[in-house]
């Protein structure tokens, strides 16, 4: 006797994507997330988040719980992916290259931000001073200049800051700690940025080039000073 196979009663769920191929939450998934959305302000600095998960992740910067730290400079991160990208600064790995000028970067977002400089278009304007920028990220960084509430205070002098990382760097001036040591000459620095600038003395790297005459410089400030000679 031939037995007819019964069709599967489990309904296949097709993953929905948008026109760019990115996954789109189903209505059921959206409803599940509904209870986790709203306005979640940080009690420490006042920053507000739409999702509770983002708020919880942000709070780690204030409590220090669950943070991942860079073994080279001690900088803290809430995401393993962000730590991995940061480590490229220390390893020198820059897998993303600009096709216009050949300059390489540690991450794709930084590359995309750089590529805007080739267009020369500054479509992001500050509402406070009308200064314009080539990207939204540079505008956001600029807006901190206008911020009036700086909840993080230095325990030594009382100076206030918006970001915990900047407060930590500032306090190094009081403690005298210089964790970044040059392996070539032994000179030490309080910040990674000053350390990287110093290393160019040994490597001979001059990444800042004048577009008018081609002369190169180790520091962006030296390039800006030089460019005034062409005006």
C-alpha positions in Angstrom: 0.0 0.0 0.0 1.5 3.3 -1.0 1.5 5.9 1.7 1.0 9.5 0.6 3.6 11.9 2.2 1.9 14.5 4.4 3.0 18.0 3.6 5.1 19.8 6.2 3.0 21.9 8.5 5.8 24.2 9.6 5.5 27.5 7.7 8.8 28.6 6.2 9.7 32.1 7.3 11.4 34.1 4.6 13.8 36.7 5.9 12.8 40.2 4.8 15.3 42.6 3.4 15.3 46.1 2.2 16.5 47.3 -1.2 20.1 47.4 0.1 19.9 43.8 1.2 19.8 44.7 4.9 17.7 42.6 7.2 14.3 44.1 8.2 12.5 43.3 11.4 9.2 41.6 11.0 6.1 43.1 12.6 6.3 40.5 15.3 9.9 41.3 16.1 9.0 45.0 16.1 6.2 44.4 18.6 8.6 42.5 20.8 10.9 45.4 20.8 8.1 47.9 21.5 8.4 47.5 25.2 12.1 48.3 25.1 11.8 51.6 23.3 11.1 55.1 24.7 13.2 57.7 26.3 16.0 56.5 28.5 18.1 59.3 30.0 21.5 58.8 31.5 21.5 59.8 35.2 25.2 60.7 35.1 25.5 62.9 32.0 21.9 63.4 30.7 22.4 61.8 27.3 19.1 60.2 26.1 18.6 56.9 24.2 15.7 55.5 22.4 16.5 51.9 23.2 17.1 50.5 26.7 19.8 48.2 25.4 21.8 51.3 24.1 21.2 53.0 27.4 22.5 50.0 29.3 25.6 49.8 27.1 26.3 53.5 27.6 26.1 53.2 31.4 29.1 50.9 31.3 31.2 53.9 30.6 30.2 55.4 33.9 30.2 52.2 36.0 33.1 50.5 34.3 31.3 47.2 34.3 31.7 44.9 31.3 34.0 47.1 29.4 36.8 45.8 27.1 40.1 47.5 27.4 42.9 48.0 24.9 46.1 46.2 26.2 48.3 48.9 24.6 46.8 52.2 25.8 43.9 51.2 28.2 41.1 52.8 26.2 37.7 51.2 26.9 35.1 49.9 24.6 31.6 48.4 25.0 31.8 46.4 21.7 34.4 43.8 20.8 34.2 44.9 17.2 35.1 48.5 18.1 38.1 47.2 20.1 39.3 45.2 17.2 39.1 48.3 14.9 40.9 50.4 17.5 43.8 47.8 17.8 44.6 48.6 14.1 45.9 51.9 15.3 48.6 50.1 17.3 49.3 47.4 14.8 49.4 49.8 11.8 46.9 47.7 9.9 44.9 50.0 7.5 42.9 47.7 5.1 40.7 50.5 3.6 42.3 52.6 0.9 41.1 55.8 -0.8 41.0 55.3 -4.6 41.4 59.1 -5.1 44.6 59.7 -3.1 45.8 56.2 -2.0 45.7 57.1 1.7 44.7 54.1 3.9 42.5 53.9 7.0 41.7 51.5 9.8 37.9 51.3 9.2 35.4 51.8 6.4 33.5 54.6 8.1 36.7 56.6 8.5 37.5 56.0 4.8 34.0 57.2 3.8 34.4 60.3 6.0 37.8 61.0 4.4 36.4 60.7 0.8 34.1 63.6 1.5 37.1 65.8 1.7 37.8 65.2 -2.0 34.4 66.6 -3.0 34.9 69.8 -1.1 31.2 70.0 -0.4 30.3 71.1 3.2 26.6 70.4 3.5 26.4 70.1 7.3 25.9 73.4 9.0 26.1 74.3 12.7 22.9 76.0 13.9 24.9 77.9 16.6 27.7 79.5 14.5 26.9 78.6 10.9 30.2 76.8 10.5 30.0 74.1 7.9 31.4 70.6 7.7 31.9 67.8 5.1 30.3 65.1 7.3 27.7 64.7 10.1 30.3 63.1 12.4 32.5 66.3 12.1 29.5 68.4 12.8 28.7 66.3 15.9 32.2 66.7 17.2 32.1 70.4 16.6 28.8 70.8 18.5 30.6 69.9 21.8 32.1 73.3 21.6 28.7 74.8 22.2 27.6 72.4 24.9 26.9 74.1 28.2 26.5 71.1 30.5 29.7 69.2 31.2 28.9 66.8 34.0 32.3 65.1 34.4 34.6 67.1 36.8 38.3 66.7 37.3 39.0 65.6 40.9 42.2 67.7 41.0 41.2 71.1 39.6 37.4 70.9 39.0 37.6 71.4 35.2 34.5 69.8 33.6 34.3 67.5 30.6 31.6 65.9 28.4 33.5 62.7 27.8 35.1 60.3 30.3 38.0 59.6 28.0 38.9 63.3 27.8 38.7 63.6 31.6 41.1 60.7 32.0 43.6 62.2 29.6 43.3 65.6 31.4 43.9 64.0 34.8 47.2 62.5 33.5 48.6 66.1 33.6 48.0 66.2 37.3 49.3 62.7 38.1 52.3 63.0 35.7 51.7 59.6 34.3 52.9 59.0 30.8 51.9 55.5 29.7 53.0 55.7 26.1 56.7 55.0 25.8 58.7 55.2 22.6 60.7 52.0 21.9 63.3 53.9 19.9 64.4 56.6 22.3 62.5 55.9 25.6 60.7 59.2 25.7 57.2 58.9 27.2 53.9 60.7 26.5 50.6 61.1 28.3 48.4 60.8 25.2 48.5 58.4 22.2 48.1 61.3 19.7 51.3 63.0 21.0 53.1 59.6 21.0 52.1 58.9 17.4 53.3 62.4 16.3 56.6 61.8 18.0 57.1 58.4 16.3 57.1 60.2 12.9 60.5 61.6 13.9 61.9 58.1 13.8 59.9 56.8 10.9 60.3 59.9 8.8 56.6 59.8 8.0 55.1 63.1 6.9 51.4 62.5 6.2 50.2 66.1 5.8 51.0 67.4 2.3 50.4 70.9 0.9 48.1 70.8 -2.1 49.8 74.0 -3.5 53.5 73.0 -3.5 53.6 69.4 -2.4 55.7 70.0 0.7 54.9 67.5 3.5 54.7 67.8 7.3 54.6 65.6 10.4 51.9 67.6 12.0 48.6 69.1 10.7 49.3 72.3 12.6 52.6 72.8 10.8 50.8 72.3 7.4 48.2 74.9 8.3 50.9 77.4 9.3 52.7 76.7 6.0 49.6 77.1 3.9 49.3 80.7 5.0 52.4 81.5 3.0 50.4 80.7 -0.2 47.6 83.2 0.7 
